[in-house]
Amino acid sequence: MEDGLRQIDVPTLLISGDDDEPCLEPALFMKQSIPDAWSWIVPRTSHAVNREEPEAFNRVVLDFLADVDRSGER
């Protein structure tokens, strides 16, 4: 699986809540394996980050998309 992740050649945004224990280790593994991965681990949040912290979620996603757009990556 790691070899496949290393071949991902698009910017990738990984979002996890720090209370979503089953997803934290996989998210960190993906962050370490995907060459252009961003990671945002949200304090005091579970699996539904977008519902629990909608304003922060939208800001981070929009910042990520804007950065990708500025860099000219696909």
Buried (B, 14 or more C-beta within 10 A) or exposed (E): EEEEBEEBEEBBBBBBBBBBEEBBEEBBBBBEBBEEBBBBBBEEBBBEBBEBBEEBBEEBBEEBEEEBEEEEEE
